[in-house]
Structure formats: C-alpha cells, structure tokens
Amino acid sequence: MRSCLSWLLLPYACVFALVAPVLANEKAEPDPAQSTYWEPIRKIMFGDREILDGKDVLRVYLPLRADDASTVPVTVKAQIEQKPDYYLKTVYLIVERNPSPAAGVFHFTLDSGRVQLETRLRFEDFSHVRAIGETSDGKLYMSSRWVKAAGGCSAPNARNYVPPALMGKMKFKFEDETIKYDEPALVQLMIRHPNESALAGDFDPSKVARFVRSVAVSYAGKPVMTAEVDFSISENPSFRFSFVPHAAGELRAEVEDTHDQRYMQTLTVREGQKLPGG
C-alpha cells in the first residue's frame, strides 16, 4: 500500500516557498477566497475542476486557537447519507500553510455509513484548513476553517519517541459498548507511531522521516476507510470513522509507514458482544 500522496509532496514544498509571505500574527480571520496559498494548491490537486460551497455536503470543525500546534483535533462531518445513488467517496484534508499541505486523502464507501472523520493535525503556521469532498457523481465541495496555531511541524521529534516493541501497535475503541447490524458503528483506530515530521528541529537530514503513509480498514473483506496520509498528521495517529456491519465479520486495519514497515490489527465483531472502549 504505497501512498499516492508522494507525488504531491515535492510540488507542495515548492508552492510553500514561492507564494507570497503572510504574517502569522494576523488578528482577523482572512478571507479564504483571497488566500495566496490556496490557488497553487488547488491547481496542483484539482486542476480546473469547479469546487462548490460544501455547506450542504460536508463541514469541517476545528478550534479557532490551539494550545498545542502539534496535535490539533479536526472533525469532518458529512451532511448527506451514504446512498447507492449518491454518496461521499473522498475527503481531501488540506492545511494550506504547512510545508506539505495535503494532510490526507480519505476514501469511503457505502459500507462506511454516514461519513464522520476525526483525526489530529500539526500546524506550522496560522492556516486555513480545507476539507474538499468528492461525491459519487464526481463533483467537488469545500468547507474551510481558520486556525491560529504555529510551530507544530518544526517541534522536536524526540518527545514523540515510541519504544521499538510498541511501534505499530494498534487498537480499536468503539463509541458504544455494543453494535447493531445494519446500523453505523463509530470506531477509533489508534496507532502507536512517532509520525516524525521531516521539518523537526532535531531531525537528522541524512535520514528518511518515519511516518505513517497509508491506512486501510475493511470489514468482512470490504473497504470502509482507506487513506494516504503524511506528517501533517500528529504523532500516534488516531482516526475515528464509522462502518456498517450487516453480519458478524472481521474488522481489519492495515498500516504502512515510510520505512516500508507494515502493521495489522484485527477484531471479530458480532451483534450484542461487548466491544473495547465503549
């Protein structure tokens, strides 16, 4: 499972260096439509495709100001149901002013239930966060939020140390103690991993930063959430999402990092059983 984000990283680094500088101490929220950062990113990722107002399709929620720029919670909620004739299939999560703005590309299916994605982000500078949703008919919709947080990508990696014996360990945590068949179940996947930032002040430039680059979650053999991510996701990555179990089956998470290490976690799920972390 190699990340399809890799082709984006170098162009984004160039964008970050070339766009007009913007002061990080802006007091008022700038107009997202006037951002000098957004247009180059938009062209690279979406070309000339039209991006519509997403208020009726998806919304992104973050704190206006974050105490810790290296771990800022974000939630993307779909405003539509996952129905065969129309559903949300992809969410692009973008932190505009990060050196690698594409924090993740998340893919969903009809078996995902109503899309609700939660994770944690790093911020190198005050930034607009944009969630771009692509629906099954190929249209794009955007929701954005301005966040005041800075220094998260360049913070030292040493504090994120994970003992080798725990590297890649995962667990599932469910919102409810039990599940019901044919109804969405909200679950959190937690991964022990330093998710190193390549820009950290103590990072050895002769090495390859070690961070999670892909996540694939399936239930009963069918995908419910897959993602290509990078170091804009915080250490010890966590992803909360839903899936719809129609019968007993295996919930499986497969993760790969930039050192080509693969990790896996499974859990058999049945209706009525007591689940971890309820």
ABEGO torsion letter per residue (X at the ends): XBBAAAAAAAAAAAAAAABBBBBAABABBBBAAABAAAAAAAAAAAEABBBBBAAAABBBBBBABBABAABBBBBBBBABBBBAABBBABBBBBBAABABABABBBBBBAAAEBBBBBBBBBBABBBBBBBBBBBAAGBBBBBBBBBBBBGAAABBAAAABBBAAABGBBBBBBABABBBBGBBBBBBBBBBBAGBBAABAABBAABBBBBBABBBBBBGGBBABBBBBBAABBBGBBBBBBBBBABBBBBBBBBBBAAGBBBBBBBBBBBGBBBBGX
